[in-house]
Amino acid sequence: MPGLSPGQRALRAAVTAAQQAQGARFGGWIGLRPGNPGLRRKLYLELPGAPETLAALPLPR
């Protein structure tokens, strides 16, 4: 996906794989609200709650 950093692409791939491994029962959405300056964005993700799934995500630590 254009415009994403390598780290963002890796996270996107890991989240997609975790969601699909559970039969696509999980999803995500983006929230927007007025902020200073412009719009503030928040990404919400539904993921399987297994600790190994969450620990495998390439998040900054």
PDB file of N, CA, C, O and CB in Angstrom:
ATOM      1  N   MET A   1       0.851  -1.170   0.000  1.00  0.00           N
ATOM      2  CA  MET A   1       0.000   0.000   0.000  1.00  0.00           C
ATOM      3  C   MET A   1       0.899   1.236   0.000  1.00  0.00           C
ATOM      4  O   MET A   1       1.739   1.383   0.888  1.00  0.00           O
ATOM      5  CB  MET A   1      -0.970  -0.004   1.226  1.00  0.00           C
ATOM      6  N   PRO A   2       0.737   2.123  -0.981  1.00  0.00           N
ATOM      7  CA  PRO A   2       1.584   3.308  -1.061  1.00  0.00           C
ATOM      8  C   PRO A   2       1.396   4.216   0.161  1.00  0.00           C
ATOM      9  O   PRO A   2       0.308   4.291   0.733  1.00  0.00           O
ATOM     10  CB  PRO A   2       1.281   4.085  -2.347  1.00  0.00           C
ATOM     11  N   GLY A   3       2.450   4.884   0.538  1.00  0.00           N
ATOM     12  CA  GLY A   3       2.372   5.849   1.621  1.00  0.00           C
ATOM     13  C   GLY A   3       2.610   5.275   3.008  1.00  0.00           C
ATOM     14  O   GLY A   3       2.688   6.036   3.972  1.00  0.00           O
ATOM     15  N   LEU A   4       2.727   3.968   3.140  1.00  0.00           N
ATOM     16  CA  LEU A   4       2.992   3.371   4.440  1.00  0.00           C
ATOM     17  C   LEU A   4       4.477   3.083   4.581  1.00  0.00           C
ATOM     18  O   LEU A   4       5.141   2.704   3.616  1.00  0.00           O
ATOM     19  CB  LEU A   4       2.171   2.085   4.630  1.00  0.00           C
ATOM     20  N   SER A   5       4.989   3.263   5.777  1.00  0.00           N
ATOM     21  CA  SER A   5       6.386   2.941   6.050  1.00  0.00           C
ATOM     22  C   SER A   5       6.539   1.418   6.098  1.00  0.00           C
ATOM     23  O   SER A   5       5.539   0.707   6.200  1.00  0.00           O
ATOM     24  CB  SER A   5       6.864   3.596   7.390  1.00  0.00           C
ATOM     25  N   PRO A   6       7.765   0.907   6.027  1.00  0.00           N
ATOM     26  CA  PRO A   6       7.953  -0.543   6.143  1.00  0.00           C
ATOM     27  C   PRO A   6       7.375  -1.099   7.452  1.00  0.00           C
ATOM     28  O   PRO A   6       6.797  -2.186   7.456  1.00  0.00           O
ATOM     29  CB  PRO A   6       9.441  -0.883   6.050  1.00  0.00           C
ATOM     30  N   GLY A   7       7.526  -0.371   8.549  1.00  0.00           N
ATOM     31  CA  GLY A   7       6.966  -0.822   9.820  1.00  0.00           C
ATOM     32  C   GLY A   7       5.451  -0.865   9.796  1.00  0.00           C
ATOM     33  O   GLY A   7       4.847  -1.790  10.339  1.00  0.00           O
ATOM     34  N   GLN A   8       4.832   0.126   9.172  1.00  0.00           N
ATOM     35  CA  GLN A   8       3.376   0.161   9.058  1.00  0.00           C
ATOM     36  C   GLN A   8       2.880  -0.987   8.174  1.00  0.00           C
ATOM     37  O   GLN A   8       1.852  -1.600   8.462  1.00  0.00           O
ATOM     38  CB  GLN A   8       2.910   1.519   8.487  1.00  0.00           C
ATOM     39  N   ARG A   9       3.616  -1.274   7.096  1.00  0.00           N
ATOM     40  CA  ARG A   9       3.222  -2.391   6.231  1.00  0.00           C
ATOM     41  C   ARG A   9       3.336  -3.724   6.970  1.00  0.00           C
ATOM     42  O   ARG A   9       2.494  -4.606   6.802  1.00  0.00           O
ATOM     43  CB  ARG A   9       4.090  -2.417   4.958  1.00  0.00           C
ATOM     44  N   ALA A  10       4.380  -3.866   7.790  1.00  0.00           N
ATOM     45  CA  ALA A  10       4.552  -5.102   8.559  1.00  0.00           C
ATOM     46  C   ALA A  10       3.420  -5.268   9.566  1.00  0.00           C
ATOM     47  O   ALA A  10       2.894  -6.368   9.733  1.00  0.00           O
ATOM     48  CB  ALA A  10       5.913  -5.106   9.285  1.00  0.00           C
ATOM     49  N   LEU A  11       3.044  -4.187  10.232  1.00  0.00           N
ATOM     50  CA  LEU A  11       1.943  -4.254  11.188  1.00  0.00           C
ATOM     51  C   LEU A  11       0.639  -4.579  10.473  1.00  0.00           C
ATOM     52  O   LEU A  11      -0.144  -5.395  10.960  1.00  0.00           O
ATOM     53  CB  LEU A  11       1.814  -2.931  11.959  1.00  0.00           C
ATOM     54  N   ARG A  12       0.396  -3.956   9.332  1.00  0.00           N
ATOM     55  CA  ARG A  12      -0.809  -4.227   8.545  1.00  0.00           C
ATOM     56  C   ARG A  12      -0.881  -5.708   8.159  1.00  0.00           C
ATOM     57  O   ARG A  12      -1.938  -6.328   8.270  1.00  0.00           O
ATOM     58  CB  ARG A  12      -0.837  -3.341   7.278  1.00  0.00           C
ATOM     59  N   ALA A  13       0.236  -6.270   7.709  1.00  0.00           N
ATOM     60  CA  ALA A  13       0.274  -7.683   7.313  1.00  0.00           C
ATOM     61  C   ALA A  13       0.011  -8.594   8.513  1.00  0.00           C
ATOM     62  O   ALA A  13      -0.713  -9.582   8.392  1.00  0.00           O
ATOM     63  CB  ALA A  13       1.635  -8.027   6.676  1.00  0.00           C
ATOM     64  N   ALA A  14       0.594  -8.270   9.670  1.00  0.00           N
ATOM     65  CA  ALA A  14       0.406  -9.101  10.862  1.00  0.00           C
ATOM     66  C   ALA A  14      -1.037  -9.046  11.361  1.00  0.00           C
ATOM     67  O   ALA A  14      -1.595 -10.070  11.756  1.00  0.00           O
ATOM     68  CB  ALA A  14       1.359  -8.655  11.975  1.00  0.00           C
ATOM     69  N   VAL A  15      -1.643  -7.859  11.344  1.00  0.00           N
ATOM     70  CA  VAL A  15      -3.028  -7.718  11.782  1.00  0.00           C
ATOM     71  C   VAL A  15      -3.959  -8.467  10.836  1.00  0.00           C
ATOM     72  O   VAL A  15      -4.871  -9.163  11.281  1.00  0.00           O
ATOM     73  CB  VAL A  15      -3.425  -6.231  11.861  1.00  0.00           C
ATOM     74  N   THR A  16      -3.730  -8.325   9.538  1.00  0.00           N
ATOM     75  CA  THR A  16      -4.553  -9.021   8.550  1.00  0.00           C
ATOM     76  C   THR A  16      -4.456 -10.534   8.739  1.00  0.00           C
ATOM     77  O   THR A  16      -5.468 -11.234   8.701  1.00  0.00           O
ATOM     78  CB  THR A  16      -4.125  -8.632   7.121  1.00  0.00           C
ATOM     79  N   ALA A  17      -3.247 -11.032   8.942  1.00  0.00           N
ATOM     80  CA  ALA A  17      -3.059 -12.474   9.139  1.00  0.00           C
ATOM     81  C   ALA A  17      -3.764 -12.952  10.405  1.00  0.00           C
ATOM     82  O   ALA A  17      -4.398 -14.007  10.399  1.00  0.00           O
ATOM     83  CB  ALA A  17      -1.562 -12.816   9.211  1.00  0.00           C
ATOM     84  N   ALA A  18      -3.658 -12.183  11.496  1.00  0.00           N
ATOM     85  CA  ALA A  18      -4.310 -12.576  12.754  1.00  0.00           C
ATOM     86  C   ALA A  18      -5.826 -12.589  12.594  1.00  0.00           C
ATOM     87  O   ALA A  18      -6.499 -13.484  13.107  1.00  0.00           O
ATOM     88  CB  ALA A  18      -3.906 -11.620  13.897  1.00  0.00           C
ATOM     89  N   GLN A  19      -6.362 -11.604  11.889  1.00  0.00           N
ATOM     90  CA  GLN A  19      -7.807 -11.548  11.687  1.00  0.00           C
ATOM     91  C   GLN A  19      -8.279 -12.701  10.799  1.00  0.00           C
ATOM     92  O   GLN A  19      -9.290 -13.337  11.098  1.00  0.00           O
ATOM     93  CB  GLN A  19      -8.208 -10.201  11.064  1.00  0.00           C
ATOM     94  N   GLN A  20      -7.563 -12.971   9.725  1.00  0.00           N
ATOM     95  CA  GLN A  20      -7.970 -14.023   8.795  1.00  0.00           C
ATOM     96  C   GLN A  20      -7.821 -15.412   9.394  1.00  0.00           C
ATOM     97  O   GLN A  20      -8.570 -16.320   9.033  1.00  0.00           O
ATOM     98  CB  GLN A  20      -7.162 -13.930   7.523  1.00  0.00           C
ATOM     99  N   ALA A  21      -6.874 -15.593  10.296  1.00  0.00           N
ATOM    100  CA  ALA A  21      -6.679 -16.896  10.931  1.00  0.00           C
ATOM    101  C   ALA A  21      -7.891 -17.293  11.774  1.00  0.00           C
ATOM    102  O   ALA A  21      -8.085 -18.473  12.066  1.00  0.00           O
ATOM    103  CB  ALA A  21      -5.419 -16.878  11.801  1.00  0.00           C
ATOM    104  N   GLN A  22      -8.686 -16.334  12.156  1.00  0.00           N
ATOM    105  CA  GLN A  22      -9.871 -16.595  12.972  1.00  0.00           C
ATOM    106  C   GLN A  22     -11.153 -16.547  12.141  1.00  0.00           C
ATOM    107  O   GLN A  22     -12.228 -16.303  12.689  1.00  0.00           O
ATOM    108  CB  GLN A  22      -9.955 -15.586  14.113  1.00  0.00           C
ATOM    109  N   GLY A  23     -11.061 -16.774  10.841  1.00  0.00           N
ATOM    110  CA  GLY A  23     -12.237 -16.802   9.990  1.00  0.00           C
ATOM    111  C   GLY A  23     -12.827 -15.431   9.723  1.00  0.00           C
ATOM    112  O   GLY A  23     -14.030 -15.299   9.499  1.00  0.00           O
ATOM    113  N   ALA A  24     -11.981 -14.408   9.746  1.00  0.00           N
ATOM    114  CA  ALA A  24     -12.399 -13.026   9.463  1.00  0.00           C
ATOM    115  C   ALA A  24     -13.531 -12.576  10.386  1.00  0.00           C
ATOM    116  O   ALA A  24     -14.397 -11.808   9.970  1.00  0.00           O
ATOM    117  CB  ALA A  24     -12.842 -12.896   8.000  1.00  0.00           C
ATOM    118  N   ARG A  25     -13.531 -13.045  11.629  1.00  0.00           N
ATOM    119  CA  ARG A  25     -14.544 -12.608  12.597  1.00  0.00           C
ATOM    120  C   ARG A  25     -14.171 -11.270  13.220  1.00  0.00           C
ATOM    121  O   ARG A  25     -14.965 -10.688  13.959  1.00  0.00           O
ATOM    122  CB  ARG A  25     -14.725 -13.662  13.694  1.00  0.00           C
ATOM    123  N   PHE A  26     -12.988 -10.785  12.934  1.00  0.00           N
ATOM    124  CA  PHE A  26     -12.495  -9.566  13.548  1.00  0.00           C
ATOM    125  C   PHE A  26     -12.276  -8.512  12.466  1.00  0.00           C
ATOM    126  O   PHE A  26     -12.011  -8.854  11.314  1.00  0.00           O
ATOM    127  CB  PHE A  26     -11.187  -9.832  14.335  1.00  0.00           C
ATOM    128  N   GLY A  27     -12.383  -7.252  12.823  1.00  0.00           N
ATOM    129  CA  GLY A  27     -12.222  -6.178  11.853  1.00  0.00           C
ATOM    130  C   GLY A  27     -11.604  -4.956  12.499  1.00  0.00           C
ATOM    131  O   GLY A  27     -10.936  -5.045  13.529  1.00  0.00           O
ATOM    132  N   GLY A  28     -11.840  -3.818  11.877  1.00  0.00           N
ATOM    133  CA  GLY A  28     -11.304  -2.574  12.396  1.00  0.00           C
ATOM    134  C   GLY A  28     -12.055  -1.401  11.817  1.00  0.00           C
ATOM    135  O   GLY A  28     -12.803  -1.551  10.851  1.00  0.00           O
ATOM    136  N   TRP A  29     -11.862  -0.241  12.400  1.00  0.00           N
ATOM    137  CA  TRP A  29     -12.477   0.977  11.882  1.00  0.00           C
ATOM    138  C   TRP A  29     -11.632   2.169  12.282  1.00  0.00           C
ATOM    139  O   TRP A  29     -10.803   2.086  13.188  1.00  0.00           O
ATOM    140  CB  TRP A  29     -13.926   1.135  12.397  1.00  0.00           C
ATOM    141  N   ILE A  30     -11.852   3.271  11.601  1.00  0.00           N
ATOM    142  CA  ILE A  30     -11.117   4.507  11.850  1.00  0.00           C
ATOM    143  C   ILE A  30     -12.094   5.534  12.410  1.00  0.00           C
ATOM    144  O   ILE A  30     -13.189   5.710  11.875  1.00  0.00           O
ATOM    145  CB  ILE A  30     -10.425   5.035  10.545  1.00  0.00           C
ATOM    146  N   GLY A  31     -11.703   6.203  13.473  1.00  0.00           N
ATOM    147  CA  GLY A  31     -12.500   7.276  14.041  1.00  0.00           C
ATOM    148  C   GLY A  31     -11.849   8.616  13.737  1.00  0.00           C
ATOM    149  O   GLY A  31     -10.626   8.741  13.797  1.00  0.00           O
ATOM    150  N   LEU A  32     -12.648   9.605  13.417  1.00  0.00           N
ATOM    151  CA  LEU A  32     -12.164  10.959  13.153  1.00  0.00           C
ATOM    152  C   LEU A  32     -12.933  11.938  14.031  1.00  0.00           C
ATOM    153  O   LEU A  32     -14.130  11.767  14.258  1.00  0.00           O
ATOM    154  CB  LEU A  32     -12.317  11.329  11.646  1.00  0.00           C
ATOM    155  N   ARG A  33     -12.238  12.970  14.526  1.00  0.00           N
ATOM    156  CA  ARG A  33     -12.930  14.028  15.241  1.00  0.00           C
ATOM    157  C   ARG A  33     -12.129  15.319  15.095  1.00  0.00           C
ATOM    158  O   ARG A  33     -10.918  15.283  14.875  1.00  0.00           O
ATOM    159  CB  ARG A  33     -13.129  13.657  16.739  1.00  0.00           C
ATOM    160  N   PRO A  34     -12.806  16.452  15.218  1.00  0.00           N
ATOM    161  CA  PRO A  34     -12.087  17.724  15.103  1.00  0.00           C
ATOM    162  C   PRO A  34     -11.032  17.829  16.189  1.00  0.00           C
ATOM    163  O   PRO A  34     -11.276  17.491  17.347  1.00  0.00           O
ATOM    164  CB  PRO A  34     -13.062  18.917  15.188  1.00  0.00           C
ATOM    165  N   GLY A  35      -9.875  18.295  15.806  1.00  0.00           N
ATOM    166  CA  GLY A  35      -8.782  18.464  16.748  1.00  0.00           C
ATOM    167  C   GLY A  35      -8.050  19.751  16.448  1.00  0.00           C
ATOM    168  O   GLY A  35      -8.514  20.579  15.664  1.00  0.00           O
ATOM    169  N   ASN A  36      -6.927  19.909  17.066  1.00  0.00           N
ATOM    170  CA  ASN A  36      -6.144  21.116  16.858  1.00  0.00           C
ATOM    171  C   ASN A  36      -4.743  20.725  16.444  1.00  0.00           C
ATOM    172  O   ASN A  36      -3.995  20.285  17.316  1.00  0.00           O
ATOM    173  CB  ASN A  36      -6.118  21.995  18.127  1.00  0.00           C
ATOM    174  N   PRO A  37      -4.327  20.838  15.234  1.00  0.00           N
ATOM    175  CA  PRO A  37      -5.035  21.366  14.062  1.00  0.00           C
ATOM    176  C   PRO A  37      -5.719  20.252  13.287  1.00  0.00           C
ATOM    177  O   PRO A  37      -5.284  19.104  13.365  1.00  0.00           O
ATOM    178  CB  PRO A  37      -4.068  22.120  13.146  1.00  0.00           C
ATOM    179  N   GLY A  38      -6.745  20.545  12.565  1.00  0.00           N
ATOM    180  CA  GLY A  38      -7.416  19.600  11.661  1.00  0.00           C
ATOM    181  C   GLY A  38      -8.100  18.456  12.383  1.00  0.00           C
ATOM    182  O   GLY A  38      -8.536  18.594  13.526  1.00  0.00           O
ATOM    183  N   LEU A  39      -8.188  17.323  11.696  1.00  0.00           N
ATOM    184  CA  LEU A  39      -8.851  16.143  12.241  1.00  0.00           C
ATOM    185  C   LEU A  39      -7.868  15.286  13.030  1.00  0.00           C
ATOM    186  O   LEU A  39      -6.698  15.162  12.668  1.00  0.00           O
ATOM    187  CB  LEU A  39      -9.488  15.318  11.115  1.00  0.00           C
ATOM    188  N   ARG A  40      -8.361  14.705  14.105  1.00  0.00           N
ATOM    189  CA  ARG A  40      -7.590  13.717  14.856  1.00  0.00           C
ATOM    190  C   ARG A  40      -8.089  12.349  14.438  1.00  0.00           C
ATOM    191  O   ARG A  40      -9.292  12.139  14.284  1.00  0.00           O
ATOM    192  CB  ARG A  40      -7.721  13.925  16.410  1.00  0.00           C
ATOM    193  N   ARG A  41      -7.166  11.421  14.254  1.00  0.00           N
ATOM    194  CA  ARG A  41      -7.508  10.085  13.777  1.00  0.00           C
ATOM    195  C   ARG A  41      -7.166   9.052  14.847  1.00  0.00           C
ATOM    196  O   ARG A  41      -6.181   9.185  15.574  1.00  0.00           O
ATOM    197  CB  ARG A  41      -6.766   9.768  12.456  1.00  0.00           C
ATOM    198  N   LYS A  42      -8.002   8.023  14.922  1.00  0.00           N
ATOM    199  CA  LYS A  42      -7.742   6.911  15.824  1.00  0.00           C
ATOM    200  C   LYS A  42      -8.132   5.634  15.096  1.00  0.00           C
ATOM    201  O   LYS A  42      -9.193   5.561  14.477  1.00  0.00           O
ATOM    202  CB  LYS A  42      -8.526   7.064  17.176  1.00  0.00           C
ATOM    203  N   LEU A  43      -7.275   4.637  15.173  1.00  0.00           N
ATOM    204  CA  LEU A  43      -7.521   3.346  14.544  1.00  0.00           C
ATOM    205  C   LEU A  43      -7.927   2.355  15.625  1.00  0.00           C
ATOM    206  O   LEU A  43      -7.227   2.187  16.624  1.00  0.00           O
ATOM    207  CB  LEU A  43      -6.265   2.845  13.765  1.00  0.00           C
ATOM    208  N   TYR A  44      -9.057   1.704  15.418  1.00  0.00           N
ATOM    209  CA  TYR A  44      -9.556   0.678  16.325  1.00  0.00           C
ATOM    210  C   TYR A  44      -9.455  -0.665  15.614  1.00  0.00           C
ATOM    211  O   TYR A  44      -9.857  -0.789  14.457  1.00  0.00           O
ATOM    212  CB  TYR A  44     -11.028   0.975  16.774  1.00  0.00           C
ATOM    213  N   LEU A  45      -8.917  -1.674  16.305  1.00  0.00           N
ATOM    214  CA  LEU A  45      -8.791  -3.004  15.727  1.00  0.00           C
ATOM    215  C   LEU A  45      -9.389  -4.034  16.667  1.00  0.00           C
ATOM    216  O   LEU A  45      -9.206  -3.966  17.883  1.00  0.00           O
ATOM    217  CB  LEU A  45      -7.321  -3.335  15.429  1.00  0.00           C
ATOM    218  N   GLU A  46     -10.098  -4.977  16.096  1.00  0.00           N
ATOM    219  CA  GLU A  46     -10.552  -6.149  16.840  1.00  0.00           C
ATOM    220  C   GLU A  46      -9.602  -7.284  16.481  1.00  0.00           C
ATOM    221  O   GLU A  46      -9.422  -7.612  15.308  1.00  0.00           O
ATOM    222  CB  GLU A  46     -12.060  -6.517  16.507  1.00  0.00           C
ATOM    223  N   LEU A  47      -9.004  -7.874  17.495  1.00  0.00           N
ATOM    224  CA  LEU A  47      -8.068  -8.967  17.290  1.00  0.00           C
ATOM    225  C   LEU A  47      -8.400 -10.120  18.222  1.00  0.00           C
ATOM    226  O   LEU A  47      -8.978  -9.915  19.289  1.00  0.00           O
ATOM    227  CB  LEU A  47      -6.626  -8.496  17.511  1.00  0.00           C
ATOM    228  N   PRO A  48      -8.032 -11.339  17.818  1.00  0.00           N
ATOM    229  CA  PRO A  48      -8.168 -12.454  18.748  1.00  0.00           C
ATOM    230  C   PRO A  48      -7.368 -12.139  20.010  1.00  0.00           C
ATOM    231  O   PRO A  48      -6.264 -11.601  19.917  1.00  0.00           O
ATOM    232  CB  PRO A  48      -7.686 -13.790  18.098  1.00  0.00           C
ATOM    233  N   GLY A  49      -7.897 -12.459  21.175  1.00  0.00           N
ATOM    234  CA  GLY A  49      -7.266 -12.079  22.426  1.00  0.00           C
ATOM    235  C   GLY A  49      -6.171 -13.000  22.922  1.00  0.00           C
ATOM    236  O   GLY A  49      -5.674 -12.813  24.033  1.00  0.00           O
ATOM    237  N   ALA A  50      -5.783 -13.984  22.139  1.00  0.00           N
ATOM    238  CA  ALA A  50      -4.738 -14.900  22.589  1.00  0.00           C
ATOM    239  C   ALA A  50      -3.427 -14.141  22.782  1.00  0.00           C
ATOM    240  O   ALA A  50      -3.014 -13.394  21.894  1.00  0.00           O
ATOM    241  CB  ALA A  50      -4.552 -16.056  21.578  1.00  0.00           C
ATOM    242  N   PRO A  51      -2.773 -14.319  23.919  1.00  0.00           N
ATOM    243  CA  PRO A  51      -1.532 -13.583  24.180  1.00  0.00           C
ATOM    244  C   PRO A  51      -0.484 -13.763  23.086  1.00  0.00           C
ATOM    245  O   PRO A  51       0.232 -12.817  22.755  1.00  0.00           O
ATOM    246  CB  PRO A  51      -0.953 -14.018  25.499  1.00  0.00           C
ATOM    247  N   GLU A  52      -0.384 -14.980  22.515  1.00  0.00           N
ATOM    248  CA  GLU A  52       0.634 -15.192  21.470  1.00  0.00           C
ATOM    249  C   GLU A  52       0.312 -14.397  20.207  1.00  0.00           C
ATOM    250  O   GLU A  52       1.224 -13.986  19.491  1.00  0.00           O
ATOM    251  CB  GLU A  52       0.746 -16.686  21.129  1.00  0.00           C
ATOM    252  N   THR A  53      -0.967 -14.177  19.927  1.00  0.00           N
ATOM    253  CA  THR A  53      -1.350 -13.370  18.764  1.00  0.00           C
ATOM    254  C   THR A  53      -0.932 -11.932  18.976  1.00  0.00           C
ATOM    255  O   THR A  53      -0.338 -11.317  18.091  1.00  0.00           O
ATOM    256  CB  THR A  53      -2.866 -13.454  18.506  1.00  0.00           C
ATOM    257  N   LEU A  54      -1.240 -11.394  20.141  1.00  0.00           N
ATOM    258  CA  LEU A  54      -0.911  -9.995  20.421  1.00  0.00           C
ATOM    259  C   LEU A  54       0.598  -9.795  20.540  1.00  0.00           C
ATOM    260  O   LEU A  54       1.123  -8.779  20.086  1.00  0.00           O
ATOM    261  CB  LEU A  54      -1.604  -9.533  21.707  1.00  0.00           C
ATOM    262  N   ALA A  55       1.294 -10.744  21.139  1.00  0.00           N
ATOM    263  CA  ALA A  55       2.751 -10.631  21.306  1.00  0.00           C
ATOM    264  C   ALA A  55       3.469 -10.696  19.976  1.00  0.00           C
ATOM    265  O   ALA A  55       4.572 -10.164  19.849  1.00  0.00           O
ATOM    266  CB  ALA A  55       3.273 -11.732  22.223  1.00  0.00           C
ATOM    267  N   ALA A  56       2.872 -11.335  18.974  1.00  0.00           N
ATOM    268  CA  ALA A  56       3.514 -11.483  17.656  1.00  0.00           C
ATOM    269  C   ALA A  56       3.402 -10.224  16.811  1.00  0.00           C
ATOM    270  O   ALA A  56       4.091 -10.117  15.797  1.00  0.00           O
ATOM    271  CB  ALA A  56       2.901 -12.652  16.903  1.00  0.00           C
ATOM    272  N   LEU A  57       2.562  -9.270  17.187  1.00  0.00           N
ATOM    273  CA  LEU A  57       2.423  -8.055  16.375  1.00  0.00           C
ATOM    274  C   LEU A  57       3.691  -7.222  16.460  1.00  0.00           C
ATOM    275  O   LEU A  57       4.258  -7.062  17.541  1.00  0.00           O
ATOM    276  CB  LEU A  57       1.205  -7.222  16.835  1.00  0.00           C
ATOM    277  N   PRO A  58       4.144  -6.686  15.318  1.00  0.00           N
ATOM    278  CA  PRO A  58       5.388  -5.905  15.300  1.00  0.00           C
ATOM    279  C   PRO A  58       5.153  -4.467  15.780  1.00  0.00           C
ATOM    280  O   PRO A  58       5.270  -3.521  15.002  1.00  0.00           O
ATOM    281  CB  PRO A  58       5.988  -5.894  13.881  1.00  0.00           C
ATOM    282  N   LEU A  59       4.823  -4.314  17.055  1.00  0.00           N
ATOM    283  CA  LEU A  59       4.591  -2.989  17.620  1.00  0.00           C
ATOM    284  C   LEU A  59       5.871  -2.450  18.244  1.00  0.00           C
ATOM    285  O   LEU A  59       6.686  -3.219  18.753  1.00  0.00           O
ATOM    286  CB  LEU A  59       3.462  -3.034  18.664  1.00  0.00           C
ATOM    287  N   PRO A  60       6.054  -1.135  18.208  1.00  0.00           N
ATOM    288  CA  PRO A  60       7.228  -0.559  18.882  1.00  0.00           C
ATOM    289  C   PRO A  60       7.142  -0.825  20.384  1.00  0.00           C
ATOM    290  O   PRO A  60       6.070  -0.697  20.976  1.00  0.00           O
ATOM    291  CB  PRO A  60       7.334   0.973  18.606  1.00  0.00           C
ATOM    292  N   ARG A  61       8.219  -1.179  20.976  1.00  0.00           N
ATOM    293  CA  ARG A  61       8.229  -1.467  22.421  1.00  0.00           C
ATOM    294  C   ARG A  61       9.193  -0.568  23.130  1.00  0.00           C
ATOM    295  O   ARG A  61       9.341  -0.660  24.349  1.00  0.00           O
ATOM    296  CB  ARG A  61       8.590  -2.926  22.692  1.00  0.00           C
TER     297      ARG A  61
END
